[in-house]
């Protein structure tokens, strides 16, 4: 079971900018129908980011930027319509 976390300020900013709440993103990421891709552009030596693409019923296809904090915790960074 993966635990998700996020910054509440970033969540509010994401909702304002892209109209998608991280609480919603959490529910679709556990659906199992997610494609992950390493994010070369935004990864750093000590932080490996991934882009998760998932089809949703509410927004169509969305792209979610995530980073694994540890083996049990994933941080949601942003979410937008593709």
Backbone atoms as SQL, in Angstrom:
CREATE TABLE atoms (id INTEGER PRIMARY KEY, chain TEXT, resi INTEGER, resn TEXT, atom TEXT, x REAL, y REAL, z REAL);
INSERT INTO atoms VALUES
  (1, 'A', 1, 'UNK', 'N', 0.840, -1.184, 0.000),
  (2, 'A', 1, 'UNK', 'CA', 0.000, 0.000, 0.000),
  (3, 'A', 1, 'UNK', 'C', 0.883, 1.246, 0.000),
  (4, 'A', 2, 'UNK', 'N', 0.672, 2.095, -0.971),
  (5, 'A', 2, 'UNK', 'CA', 1.442, 3.330, -1.074),
  (6, 'A', 2, 'UNK', 'C', 0.678, 4.458, -0.378),
  (7, 'A', 3, 'UNK', 'N', 1.400, 5.233, 0.387),
  (8, 'A', 3, 'UNK', 'CA', 0.840, 6.428, 1.011),
  (9, 'A', 3, 'UNK', 'C', 1.201, 7.624, 0.148),
  (10, 'A', 4, 'UNK', 'N', 0.265, 8.524, -0.038),
  (11, 'A', 4, 'UNK', 'CA', 0.519, 9.727, -0.811),
  (12, 'A', 4, 'UNK', 'C', 0.555, 10.928, 0.111),
  (13, 'A', 5, 'UNK', 'N', 1.424, 11.866, -0.231),
  (14, 'A', 5, 'UNK', 'CA', 1.508, 13.125, 0.506),
  (15, 'A', 5, 'UNK', 'C', 1.677, 14.249, -0.491),
  (16, 'A', 6, 'UNK', 'N', 1.417, 15.461, -0.034),
  (17, 'A', 6, 'UNK', 'CA', 1.592, 16.645, -0.875),
  (18, 'A', 6, 'UNK', 'C', 1.610, 17.869, 0.000),
  (19, 'A', 7, 'UNK', 'N', 2.080, 18.940, -0.571),
  (20, 'A', 7, 'UNK', 'CA', 2.090, 20.241, 0.075),
  (21, 'A', 7, 'UNK', 'C', 0.724, 20.884, -0.169),
  (22, 'A', 8, 'UNK', 'N', 0.063, 21.319, 0.881),
  (23, 'A', 8, 'UNK', 'CA', -1.279, 21.895, 0.744),
  (24, 'A', 8, 'UNK', 'C', -1.285, 23.186, -0.078),
  (25, 'A', 9, 'UNK', 'N', -0.223, 23.973, 0.007),
  (26, 'A', 9, 'UNK', 'CA', -0.135, 25.196, -0.800),
  (27, 'A', 9, 'UNK', 'C', -0.049, 24.826, -2.276),
  (28, 'A', 10, 'UNK', 'N', 0.793, 23.837, -2.607),
  (29, 'A', 10, 'UNK', 'CA', 0.901, 23.375, -3.996),
  (30, 'A', 10, 'UNK', 'C', -0.424, 22.787, -4.479),
  (31, 'A', 11, 'UNK', 'N', -1.147, 22.101, -3.596),
  (32, 'A', 11, 'UNK', 'CA', -2.439, 21.535, -3.949),
  (33, 'A', 11, 'UNK', 'C', -3.412, 22.658, -4.329),
  (34, 'A', 12, 'UNK', 'N', -3.465, 23.704, -3.520),
  (35, 'A', 12, 'UNK', 'CA', -4.352, 24.833, -3.812),
  (36, 'A', 12, 'UNK', 'C', -3.948, 25.522, -5.112),
  (37, 'A', 13, 'UNK', 'N', -2.644, 25.707, -5.317),
  (38, 'A', 13, 'UNK', 'CA', -2.153, 26.327, -6.554),
  (39, 'A', 13, 'UNK', 'C', -2.501, 25.466, -7.767),
  (40, 'A', 14, 'UNK', 'N', -2.350, 24.153, -7.629),
  (41, 'A', 14, 'UNK', 'CA', -2.657, 23.242, -8.729),
  (42, 'A', 14, 'UNK', 'C', -4.151, 23.281, -9.065),
  (43, 'A', 15, 'UNK', 'N', -4.985, 23.325, -8.040),
  (44, 'A', 15, 'UNK', 'CA', -6.432, 23.402, -8.267),
  (45, 'A', 15, 'UNK', 'C', -6.795, 24.694, -8.990),
  (46, 'A', 16, 'UNK', 'N', -6.158, 25.778, -8.598),
  (47, 'A', 16, 'UNK', 'CA', -6.441, 27.069, -9.239),
  (48, 'A', 16, 'UNK', 'C', -5.955, 27.091, -10.689),
  (49, 'A', 17, 'UNK', 'N', -4.758, 26.553, -10.913),
  (50, 'A', 17, 'UNK', 'CA', -4.154, 26.611, -12.242),
  (51, 'A', 17, 'UNK', 'C', -4.704, 25.546, -13.195),
  (52, 'A', 18, 'UNK', 'N', -4.882, 24.314, -12.690),
  (53, 'A', 18, 'UNK', 'CA', -5.244, 23.189, -13.566),
  (54, 'A', 18, 'UNK', 'C', -6.618, 22.580, -13.261),
  (55, 'A', 19, 'UNK', 'N', -7.229, 22.991, -12.150),
  (56, 'A', 19, 'UNK', 'CA', -8.554, 22.503, -11.802),
  (57, 'A', 19, 'UNK', 'C', -8.598, 21.084, -11.271),
  (58, 'A', 20, 'UNK', 'N', -7.450, 20.548, -10.852),
  (59, 'A', 20, 'UNK', 'CA', -7.392, 19.161, -10.377),
  (60, 'A', 20, 'UNK', 'C', -6.816, 19.134, -8.962),
  (61, 'A', 21, 'UNK', 'N', -7.573, 18.549, -8.025),
  (62, 'A', 21, 'UNK', 'CA', -7.129, 18.430, -6.634),
  (63, 'A', 21, 'UNK', 'C', -6.277, 17.175, -6.456),
  (64, 'A', 22, 'UNK', 'N', -5.273, 17.268, -5.613),
  (65, 'A', 22, 'UNK', 'CA', -4.411, 16.116, -5.349),
  (66, 'A', 22, 'UNK', 'C', -5.173, 14.982, -4.673),
  (67, 'A', 23, 'UNK', 'N', -6.237, 15.284, -3.927),
  (68, 'A', 23, 'UNK', 'CA', -7.052, 14.239, -3.324),
  (69, 'A', 23, 'UNK', 'C', -7.670, 13.361, -4.414),
  (70, 'A', 24, 'UNK', 'N', -8.096, 13.982, -5.505),
  (71, 'A', 24, 'UNK', 'CA', -8.623, 13.234, -6.648),
  (72, 'A', 24, 'UNK', 'C', -7.513, 12.419, -7.302),
  (73, 'A', 25, 'UNK', 'N', -6.358, 13.031, -7.481),
  (74, 'A', 25, 'UNK', 'CA', -5.221, 12.355, -8.116),
  (75, 'A', 25, 'UNK', 'C', -4.856, 11.088, -7.343),
  (76, 'A', 26, 'UNK', 'N', -4.869, 11.177, -6.041),
  (77, 'A', 26, 'UNK', 'CA', -4.554, 10.015, -5.211),
  (78, 'A', 26, 'UNK', 'C', -5.470, 8.842, -5.555),
  (79, 'A', 27, 'UNK', 'N', -6.742, 9.094, -5.755),
  (80, 'A', 27, 'UNK', 'CA', -7.687, 8.013, -6.040),
  (81, 'A', 27, 'UNK', 'C', -7.429, 7.372, -7.400),
  (82, 'A', 28, 'UNK', 'N', -7.042, 8.154, -8.406),
  (83, 'A', 28, 'UNK', 'CA', -6.807, 7.567, -9.727),
  (84, 'A', 28, 'UNK', 'C', -5.442, 6.897, -9.832),
  (85, 'A', 29, 'UNK', 'N', -4.475, 7.325, -9.026),
  (86, 'A', 29, 'UNK', 'CA', -3.160, 6.690, -9.072),
  (87, 'A', 29, 'UNK', 'C', -3.195, 5.261, -8.543),
  (88, 'A', 30, 'UNK', 'N', -4.130, 4.952, -7.693),
  (89, 'A', 30, 'UNK', 'CA', -4.215, 3.590, -7.161),
  (90, 'A', 30, 'UNK', 'C', -5.086, 2.687, -8.039),
  (91, 'A', 31, 'UNK', 'N', -5.578, 3.225, -9.146),
  (92, 'A', 31, 'UNK', 'CA', -6.462, 2.452, -10.032),
  (93, 'A', 31, 'UNK', 'C', -5.744, 1.307, -10.737),
  (94, 'A', 32, 'UNK', 'N', -4.428, 1.384, -10.844),
  (95, 'A', 32, 'UNK', 'CA', -3.670, 0.331, -11.495),
  (96, 'A', 32, 'UNK', 'C', -3.512, 0.525, -12.991),
  (97, 'A', 33, 'UNK', 'N', -4.219, 1.471, -13.572),
  (98, 'A', 33, 'UNK', 'CA', -4.145, 1.728, -15.011),
  (99, 'A', 33, 'UNK', 'C', -3.292, 2.975, -15.267),
  (100, 'A', 34, 'UNK', 'N', -2.074, 2.948, -14.762),
  (101, 'A', 34, 'UNK', 'CA', -1.185, 4.108, -14.805),
  (102, 'A', 34, 'UNK', 'C', 0.087, 3.750, -15.556),
  (103, 'A', 35, 'UNK', 'N', 0.522, 4.648, -16.417),
  (104, 'A', 35, 'UNK', 'CA', 1.789, 4.473, -17.130),
  (105, 'A', 35, 'UNK', 'C', 2.804, 5.432, -16.518),
  (106, 'A', 36, 'UNK', 'N', 3.959, 4.900, -16.096),
  (107, 'A', 36, 'UNK', 'CA', 5.003, 5.714, -15.475),
  (108, 'A', 36, 'UNK', 'C', 6.173, 5.908, -16.424),
  (109, 'A', 37, 'UNK', 'N', 6.723, 7.117, -16.397),
  (110, 'A', 37, 'UNK', 'CA', 7.886, 7.440, -17.217),
  (111, 'A', 37, 'UNK', 'C', 8.838, 8.274, -16.360),
  (112, 'A', 38, 'UNK', 'N', 10.131, 7.963, -16.432),
  (113, 'A', 38, 'UNK', 'CA', 11.129, 8.738, -15.697),
  (114, 'A', 38, 'UNK', 'C', 11.174, 10.149, -16.259),
  (115, 'A', 39, 'UNK', 'N', 11.202, 11.147, -15.389),
  (116, 'A', 39, 'UNK', 'CA', 11.216, 12.555, -15.790),
  (117, 'A', 39, 'UNK', 'C', 12.652, 13.081, -15.766),
  (118, 'A', 40, 'UNK', 'N', 13.356, 12.889, -16.883),
  (119, 'A', 40, 'UNK', 'CA', 14.750, 13.334, -16.999),
  (120, 'A', 40, 'UNK', 'C', 14.897, 14.833, -16.788),
  (121, 'A', 41, 'UNK', 'N', 13.938, 15.576, -17.296),
  (122, 'A', 41, 'UNK', 'CA', 14.025, 17.033, -17.281),
  (123, 'A', 41, 'UNK', 'C', 13.985, 17.624, -15.869),
  (124, 'A', 42, 'UNK', 'N', 13.230, 17.010, -14.964),
  (125, 'A', 42, 'UNK', 'CA', 13.057, 17.592, -13.637),
  (126, 'A', 42, 'UNK', 'C', 13.698, 16.789, -12.508),
  (127, 'A', 43, 'UNK', 'N', 14.294, 15.656, -12.821),
  (128, 'A', 43, 'UNK', 'CA', 14.973, 14.859, -11.805),
  (129, 'A', 43, 'UNK', 'C', 16.323, 15.482, -11.475),
  (130, 'A', 44, 'UNK', 'N', 16.737, 15.265, -10.242),
  (131, 'A', 44, 'UNK', 'CA', 18.036, 15.741, -9.774),
  (132, 'A', 44, 'UNK', 'C', 18.801, 14.552, -9.202),
  (133, 'A', 45, 'UNK', 'N', 20.039, 14.773, -8.840),
  (134, 'A', 45, 'UNK', 'CA', 20.864, 13.699, -8.307),
  (135, 'A', 45, 'UNK', 'C', 20.205, 13.002, -7.120),
  (136, 'A', 46, 'UNK', 'N', 19.601, 13.772, -6.237),
  (137, 'A', 46, 'UNK', 'CA', 19.017, 13.201, -5.020),
  (138, 'A', 46, 'UNK', 'C', 17.490, 13.119, -5.063),
  (139, 'A', 47, 'UNK', 'N', 16.894, 13.400, -6.218),
  (140, 'A', 47, 'UNK', 'CA', 15.433, 13.332, -6.339),
  (141, 'A', 47, 'UNK', 'C', 15.064, 12.843, -7.735),
  (142, 'A', 48, 'UNK', 'N', 14.499, 11.655, -7.790),
  (143, 'A', 48, 'UNK', 'CA', 14.127, 11.062, -9.067),
  (144, 'A', 48, 'UNK', 'C', 12.620, 11.190, -9.264),
  (145, 'A', 49, 'UNK', 'N', 12.232, 12.039, -10.209),
  (146, 'A', 49, 'UNK', 'CA', 10.820, 12.296, -10.467),
  (147, 'A', 49, 'UNK', 'C', 10.305, 11.419, -11.604),
  (148, 'A', 50, 'UNK', 'N', 9.014, 11.174, -11.544),
  (149, 'A', 50, 'UNK', 'CA', 8.335, 10.377, -12.556),
  (150, 'A', 50, 'UNK', 'C', 7.085, 11.105, -13.018),
  (151, 'A', 51, 'UNK', 'N', 6.697, 10.835, -14.246),
  (152, 'A', 51, 'UNK', 'CA', 5.434, 11.338, -14.779),
  (153, 'A', 51, 'UNK', 'C', 4.491, 10.145, -14.891),
  (154, 'A', 52, 'UNK', 'N', 3.366, 10.247, -14.229),
  (155, 'A', 52, 'UNK', 'CA', 2.351, 9.203, -14.265),
  (156, 'A', 52, 'UNK', 'C', 1.228, 9.682, -15.170),
  (157, 'A', 53, 'UNK', 'N', 0.916, 8.909, -16.193),
  (158, 'A', 53, 'UNK', 'CA', -0.173, 9.241, -17.105),
  (159, 'A', 53, 'UNK', 'C', -1.308, 8.267, -16.838),
  (160, 'A', 54, 'UNK', 'N', -2.508, 8.828, -16.667),
  (161, 'A', 54, 'UNK', 'CA', -3.662, 7.986, -16.352),
  (162, 'A', 54, 'UNK', 'C', -4.917, 8.588, -16.984),
  (163, 'A', 55, 'UNK', 'N', -5.781, 7.716, -17.477),
  (164, 'A', 55, 'UNK', 'CA', -7.054, 8.143, -18.036),
  (165, 'A', 55, 'UNK', 'C', -8.063, 8.231, -16.898),
  (166, 'A', 56, 'UNK', 'N', -8.763, 9.354, -16.820),
  (167, 'A', 56, 'UNK', 'CA', -9.770, 9.543, -15.780),
  (168, 'A', 56, 'UNK', 'C', -11.130, 9.787, -16.419),
  (169, 'A', 57, 'UNK', 'N', -12.183, 9.508, -15.679),
  (170, 'A', 57, 'UNK', 'CA', -13.522, 9.757, -16.207),
  (171, 'A', 57, 'UNK', 'C', -13.888, 11.234, -16.110),
  (172, 'A', 58, 'UNK', 'N', -13.284, 11.955, -15.172),
  (173, 'A', 58, 'UNK', 'CA', -13.640, 13.357, -14.948),
  (174, 'A', 58, 'UNK', 'C', -12.845, 14.350, -15.799),
  (175, 'A', 59, 'UNK', 'N', -11.581, 14.038, -16.103),
  (176, 'A', 59, 'UNK', 'CA', -10.705, 14.986, -16.795),
  (177, 'A', 59, 'UNK', 'C', -10.108, 14.445, -18.085),
  (178, 'A', 60, 'UNK', 'N', -10.431, 13.222, -18.438),
  (179, 'A', 60, 'UNK', 'CA', -9.750, 12.609, -19.565),
  (180, 'A', 60, 'UNK', 'C', -8.352, 12.199, -19.118),
  (181, 'A', 61, 'UNK', 'N', -7.396, 12.262, -20.015),
  (182, 'A', 61, 'UNK', 'CA', -6.031, 11.861, -19.687),
  (183, 'A', 61, 'UNK', 'C', -5.334, 12.972, -18.907),
  (184, 'A', 62, 'UNK', 'N', -4.731, 12.596, -17.780),
  (185, 'A', 62, 'UNK', 'CA', -3.972, 13.563, -16.984),
  (186, 'A', 62, 'UNK', 'C', -2.541, 13.076, -16.808),
  (187, 'A', 63, 'UNK', 'N', -1.648, 14.033, -16.547),
  (188, 'A', 63, 'UNK', 'CA', -0.248, 13.739, -16.267),
  (189, 'A', 63, 'UNK', 'C', 0.050, 14.251, -14.869),
  (190, 'A', 64, 'UNK', 'N', 0.617, 13.377, -14.045),
  (191, 'A', 64, 'UNK', 'CA', 0.902, 13.697, -12.652),
  (192, 'A', 64, 'UNK', 'C', 2.407, 13.589, -12.431),
  (193, 'A', 65, 'UNK', 'N', 2.993, 14.633, -11.866),
  (194, 'A', 65, 'UNK', 'CA', 4.405, 14.610, -11.502),
  (195, 'A', 65, 'UNK', 'C', 4.501, 14.104, -10.065),
  (196, 'A', 66, 'UNK', 'N', 5.324, 13.059, -9.860),
  (197, 'A', 66, 'UNK', 'CA', 5.465, 12.455, -8.538),
  (198, 'A', 66, 'UNK', 'C', 6.933, 12.190, -8.230),
  (199, 'A', 67, 'UNK', 'N', 7.219, 11.999, -6.956),
  (200, 'A', 67, 'UNK', 'CA', 8.548, 11.578, -6.515),
  (201, 'A', 67, 'UNK', 'C', 8.355, 10.594, -5.365),
  (202, 'A', 68, 'UNK', 'N', 9.112, 9.507, -5.386),
  (203, 'A', 68, 'UNK', 'CA', 9.067, 8.551, -4.287),
  (204, 'A', 68, 'UNK', 'C', 9.914, 9.073, -3.139),
  (205, 'A', 69, 'UNK', 'N', 9.280, 9.234, -1.983),
  (206, 'A', 69, 'UNK', 'CA', 9.988, 9.690, -0.785),
  (207, 'A', 69, 'UNK', 'C', 10.733, 8.520, -0.160),
  (208, 'A', 70, 'UNK', 'N', 10.053, 7.402, -0.049),
  (209, 'A', 70, 'UNK', 'CA', 10.658, 6.151, 0.392),
  (210, 'A', 70, 'UNK', 'C', 9.838, 5.018, -0.227),
  (211, 'A', 71, 'UNK', 'N', 10.074, 3.796, 0.186),
  (212, 'A', 71, 'UNK', 'CA', 9.394, 2.682, -0.473),
  (213, 'A', 71, 'UNK', 'C', 7.886, 2.657, -0.223),
  (214, 'A', 72, 'UNK', 'N', 7.409, 3.407, 0.762),
  (215, 'A', 72, 'UNK', 'CA', 5.986, 3.411, 1.090),
  (216, 'A', 72, 'UNK', 'C', 5.277, 4.737, 0.809),
  (217, 'A', 73, 'UNK', 'N', 6.025, 5.779, 0.486),
  (218, 'A', 73, 'UNK', 'CA', 5.432, 7.116, 0.370),
  (219, 'A', 73, 'UNK', 'C', 5.794, 7.775, -0.955),
  (220, 'A', 74, 'UNK', 'N', 4.782, 8.282, -1.633),
  (221, 'A', 74, 'UNK', 'CA', 4.950, 9.016, -2.890),
  (222, 'A', 74, 'UNK', 'C', 4.388, 10.417, -2.711),
  (223, 'A', 75, 'UNK', 'N', 5.150, 11.410, -3.150),
  (224, 'A', 75, 'UNK', 'CA', 4.719, 12.804, -3.062),
  (225, 'A', 75, 'UNK', 'C', 4.181, 13.246, -4.415),
  (226, 'A', 76, 'UNK', 'N', 2.975, 13.806, -4.399),
  (227, 'A', 76, 'UNK', 'CA', 2.369, 14.361, -5.605),
  (228, 'A', 76, 'UNK', 'C', 2.847, 15.809, -5.722),
  (229, 'A', 77, 'UNK', 'N', 3.416, 16.155, -6.873),
  (230, 'A', 77, 'UNK', 'CA', 3.987, 17.484, -7.093),
  (231, 'A', 77, 'UNK', 'C', 3.036, 18.355, -7.920),
  (232, 'A', 78, 'UNK', 'N', 2.463, 17.781, -8.970),
  (233, 'A', 78, 'UNK', 'CA', 1.530, 18.544, -9.817),
  (234, 'A', 78, 'UNK', 'C', 0.681, 17.583, -10.631),
  (235, 'A', 79, 'UNK', 'N', -0.427, 18.088, -11.139),
  (236, 'A', 79, 'UNK', 'CA', -1.307, 17.295, -11.996),
  (237, 'A', 79, 'UNK', 'C', -1.981, 18.240, -12.983),
  (238, 'A', 80, 'UNK', 'N', -2.031, 17.788, -14.249),
  (239, 'A', 80, 'UNK', 'CA', -2.645, 18.625, -15.287),
  (240, 'A', 80, 'UNK', 'C', -3.253, 17.731, -16.353),
  (241, 'A', 81, 'UNK', 'N', -4.167, 18.310, -17.118),
  (242, 'A', 81, 'UNK', 'CA', -4.729, 17.589, -18.245),
  (243, 'A', 81, 'UNK', 'C', -3.652, 17.487, -19.312),
  (244, 'A', 82, 'UNK', 'N', -3.621, 16.356, -19.999),
  (245, 'A', 82, 'UNK', 'CA', -2.611, 16.152, -21.034),
  (246, 'A', 82, 'UNK', 'C', -2.989, 16.896, -22.289);
